[in-house]
Amino acid sequence: TNSVEYRNLKVMFFETLFYLVLLGSVTAYAYNLQSQDVFESRIEQLDYWRGCDTDGNCRIQKVEDVASFWTWMQNELVPLAYTDDVDAPKVAQIETVFPNSEFPLYWSPRYLSDTRSTVLLGSLRMRQLRVQPNAGCIVTALVRHVYPDCYSTYDASRESQDPYDPRFAPTYLTKAYQWRPVEETQQVSLTGSAASYSGSGYFIDLPANKSHASSMLSDLHVWRWVDKLTRAVTIELTTMSTNVNVIVNTVILFEFTPNGAVTGTVSSTAMRTFFFTPSLQGSNLFAFILLIWLSLMFFIFTLYSLWLMYKTCFNYLGQNPIGYLKRSGWTARL
């Protein structure tokens, strides 16, 4: 039992046993995460914002140019995001208090769709990505006297960061015409059919009131927030299915090509709420316990790996590893 071979076999046995337990734990955790509720909540949001019927015809596909884009924003986005279900129960009564004022504002998250099971979390954020003129393209000398500028497809190297707010535009829209980095937009990069878009850009949050949101979109249209330099407009929102505790993040992407065509797509990502807060009920409790167990196992494995590194260094390099390297000539080789 004191031979080197026996001790090596013993270590290999315990390592194999550890890996089997780790594999079983990861498998159980992954199996517990899969949920039909997550899939159905994601599909529900995709169909809701696309405006699809039972035959698969989606109203977002009718967006083909800038004019139809603004029509969709007013006639589809506003009614879908600002429902008029006045008899719906209050999800929460959120109070906003202002200094030196005795009139606080009260607000409750809105229900989306007719089922009264999905609520909108926060506001809708619109973000635009633009390109620089005459970057990535060349105007031929034959038509330069008629078309002095050209506008290429989107690329991060050609992204415009210049403010372009019109002189007499409403002051409350000024920030919508100013470029902001990722740290301010709080957006992630995404890939569309025409290009991959960064998380920076020109953004604005739609107000909580339906009439105010409609007026803002109308002003953005009138004051040319979208023009020939626009290459993408994203609308990001987050909803929660209260009956199954699933949070869905949805991104509506409109891509603008240099020839004036516009295409719209919708993508959604869903996850259960216990990723954000621990739950002590049903399968959520089991997933939470597995998460703690996996963290503990990885911590033990890290300590074991460090111990093996220390043991190898002490047995083969001695108590003075630097001196061993000097004696073996490795420092000269390095």
Backbone hydrogen bonds, N-H to C=O, Kabsch-Sander energy under -0.5 kcal/mol:
donor,donor_aa,acceptor,acceptor_aa,energy
7,R,3,S,-1.9
8,N,4,V,-2.4
9,L,5,E,-2.4
10,K,6,Y,-2.2
11,V,7,R,-2.3
12,M,8,N,-2.6
13,F,9,L,-2.2
14,F,10,K,-2.1
15,E,11,V,-2.4
16,T,12,M,-2.4
17,L,13,F,-2.5
18,F,14,F,-2.2
19,Y,15,E,-2.5
20,L,16,T,-2.2
21,V,17,L,-2.1
22,L,18,F,-2.7
23,L,19,Y,-2.7
24,G,20,L,-2.4
25,S,21,V,-2.3
26,V,22,L,-2.6
27,T,23,L,-2.3
28,A,24,G,-2.3
29,Y,25,S,-2.3
30,A,26,V,-2.7
31,Y,27,T,-2.4
32,N,28,A,-1.9
33,L,29,Y,-1.4
34,Q,30,A,-1.1
39,F,35,S,-1.4
40,E,36,Q,-2.6
41,S,37,D,-2.3
42,R,38,V,-2.0
43,I,39,F,-2.3
44,E,40,E,-2.3
45,Q,41,S,-1.8
46,L,42,R,-2.1
47,D,43,I,-2.5
48,Y,44,E,-2.0
49,W,45,Q,-2.3
50,R,46,L,-1.8
51,G,47,D,-1.5
52,C,47,D,-1.5
53,D,57,N,-1.6
56,G,53,D,-1.6
58,C,56,G,-0.6
59,R,50,R,-0.6
59,R,51,G,-1.0
60,I,50,R,-1.9
61,Q,58,C,-1.0
62,K,59,R,-1.6
63,V,60,I,-1.4
64,E,62,K,-0.7
69,F,65,D,-1.7
70,W,66,V,-2.1
71,T,67,A,-1.8
72,W,68,S,-2.3
73,M,69,F,-2.1
74,Q,70,W,-1.8
75,N,71,T,-3.0
76,E,72,W,-2.2
77,L,72,W,-2.2
78,V,73,M,-1.5
80,L,76,E,-1.9
81,A,77,L,-2.8
82,Y,78,V,-2.3
83,T,81,A,-0.5
86,V,84,D,-1.8
88,A,85,D,-1.2
94,I,92,A,-0.8
94,I,107,W,-3.0
95,E,93,Q,-0.5
96,T,105,L,-3.0
97,V,95,E,-0.5
101,S,98,F,-1.1
105,L,96,T,-2.4
107,W,94,I,-2.4
112,L,118,T,-3.2
118,T,112,L,-0.6
119,V,240,M,-2.4
120,L,110,R,-2.4
121,L,238,T,-3.1
122,G,120,L,-0.6
125,R,236,E,-2.2
126,M,124,L,-0.6
126,M,204,I,-2.8
127,R,234,T,-2.5
128,Q,202,Y,-2.8
129,L,232,A,-2.5
131,V,229,L,-1.7
132,Q,158,R,-2.1
134,N,150,C,-3.2
135,A,132,Q,-1.0
136,G,134,N,-0.5
140,T,138,I,-0.5
143,V,140,T,-1.3
144,R,140,T,-0.6
146,V,143,V,-1.3
147,Y,143,V,-3.4
152,S,135,A,-0.5
158,R,155,D,-1.5
159,E,156,A,-0.8
160,S,130,R,-1.9
164,Y,177,Y,-1.5
169,A,166,P,-1.1
173,L,170,P,-1.6
174,T,171,T,-1.5
176,A,173,L,-0.9
177,Y,173,L,-0.6
177,Y,174,T,-1.5
178,Q,175,K,-1.5
180,R,201,G,-2.6
184,E,181,P,-1.2
185,T,181,P,-2.3
186,Q,182,V,-2.5
190,L,197,Y,-2.0
192,G,195,A,-3.0
197,Y,190,L,-3.4
201,G,180,R,-2.0
202,Y,128,Q,-2.4
203,F,201,G,-0.6
204,I,126,M,-2.4
206,L,124,L,-2.7
213,A,209,N,-2.2
214,S,210,K,-2.4
215,S,211,S,-2.2
216,M,212,H,-2.3
217,L,213,A,-2.4
218,S,214,S,-2.0
219,D,215,S,-2.4
220,L,216,M,-2.6
221,H,217,L,-1.9
222,V,218,S,-2.4
223,W,219,D,-2.7
224,R,221,H,-1.2
225,W,220,L,-2.8
227,D,225,W,-0.5
230,T,227,D,-1.4
231,R,129,L,-2.9
232,A,129,L,-1.4
233,V,254,F,-2.3
234,T,127,R,-2.9
235,I,252,I,-2.2
236,E,125,R,-2.3
237,L,250,T,-2.2
238,T,121,L,-0.7
239,T,248,V,-2.8
240,M,119,V,-2.3
241,S,246,V,-3.2
242,T,117,S,-2.4
242,T,240,M,-1.0
243,N,117,S,-0.6
244,V,241,S,-0.8
245,N,241,S,-1.4
246,V,241,S,-1.3
247,I,271,M,-2.9
248,V,239,T,-2.7
249,N,269,T,-3.1
250,T,237,L,-2.7
250,T,248,V,-0.5
251,V,267,S,-2.9
252,I,235,I,-2.8
253,L,251,V,-0.6
253,L,265,T,-2.8
254,F,233,V,-2.5
255,E,253,L,-0.5
255,E,263,T,-2.7
256,F,231,R,-2.1
257,T,255,E,-0.6
257,T,261,A,-2.5
260,G,257,T,-2.1
262,V,64,E,-1.9
263,T,255,E,-1.8
265,T,253,L,-2.6
267,S,251,V,-2.2
269,T,249,N,-2.4
271,M,247,I,-2.2
273,T,245,N,-2.0
275,F,272,R,-1.5
276,F,273,T,-2.2
277,T,273,T,-1.5
284,N,281,Q,-1.2
285,L,281,Q,-0.7
285,L,282,G,-0.7
286,F,282,G,-1.2
287,A,283,S,-2.4
288,F,284,N,-2.2
289,I,285,L,-2.3
290,L,286,F,-2.4
291,L,287,A,-2.1
292,I,288,F,-1.9
293,W,289,I,-2.5
294,L,290,L,-2.7
295,S,291,L,-2.0
296,L,292,I,-2.2
297,M,293,W,-2.3
298,F,294,L,-2.5
299,F,295,S,-1.8
300,I,296,L,-2.4
301,F,297,M,-2.6
302,T,298,F,-2.1
303,L,299,F,-2.1
304,Y,300,I,-2.4
305,S,301,F,-2.3
306,L,302,T,-2.2
307,W,303,L,-2.1
308,L,304,Y,-2.2
309,M,305,S,-2.2
310,Y,306,L,-2.3
311,K,307,W,-2.7
312,T,308,L,-2.7
313,C,309,M,-2.2
314,F,310,Y,-2.3
315,N,311,K,-2.3
316,Y,312,T,-2.1
317,L,312,T,-0.5
317,L,313,C,-1.5
318,G,313,C,-0.5
324,Y,320,N,-2.0
325,L,321,P,-2.2
326,K,322,I,-2.0
327,R,323,G,-2.4
328,S,324,Y,-2.1
329,G,325,L,-0.6
329,G,326,K,-0.7
330,W,325,L,-1.5
331,T,325,L,-1.0
333,R,329,G,-1.5
334,L,330,W,-2.3
